[in-house]
Structure formats: C-alpha cells, structure tokens
Amino acid sequence: DRGSTYTATSFIRLCADLGIRQSMGRVGSCFDNAAAEAFFSSLEWEVLSRQEFDTRAQARAVVIDWAYGFYNHQRRHSAAGMMSPVNYEQSTAAPVPDAA
C-alpha cells in the first residue's frame, strides 16, 4: 500500500525500530501484496476480531499459534489445491536423493 499512512516518516521510523522491513510493489501492479493482504485478512477475521487480549504477550502467543499451528499446517488454501501450505510444499518438493 502506498497510502500516506504507510509512507509517513513516523511509520517508517517505527517499523525500523521494531525490526520490520517494509515492502512495496510497483504502482499499478495488482500482484504487489495480494498474498500478504489475504493472510492479514484471514488473521483479522479468524483471530483478532473474535478475541480480546489482556497483554501483548497473550496476543503474540495466540497469533503465533494460529499462524504456525493452524494457518501453515492445517488450514486448506484454494491457491494450493486445497492443501495446507506445508503439505503443498512437501508435495511439490524435489525428492532428496539417497546418500547410498
């Protein structure tokens, strides 16, 4: 997104302070961040909008558990032939040759 919110000096500084690397696609490219938008939309709908957190640590733990435990290992994705990302990667990986 090239909106003023994400290009503001204060936001750029905050991202740098938190160790977040910003990424922006070319202007007019429909593919610049579709995967990231889909991920964050799912996160917001499936997790954040359904829970309240008492601490940042609690929120962090829930998000990490959802992302690694559910989203990558169990949740089926239409773009991956209705397989989880982990199963999709395993099914498309080149076989490892035997060391014999």
Helices and strands as residue ranges (DSSP letters): H 4-7, H 9-18, H 34-46, G 48-50, H 56-64, I 65-71, G 78-80, H 85-92
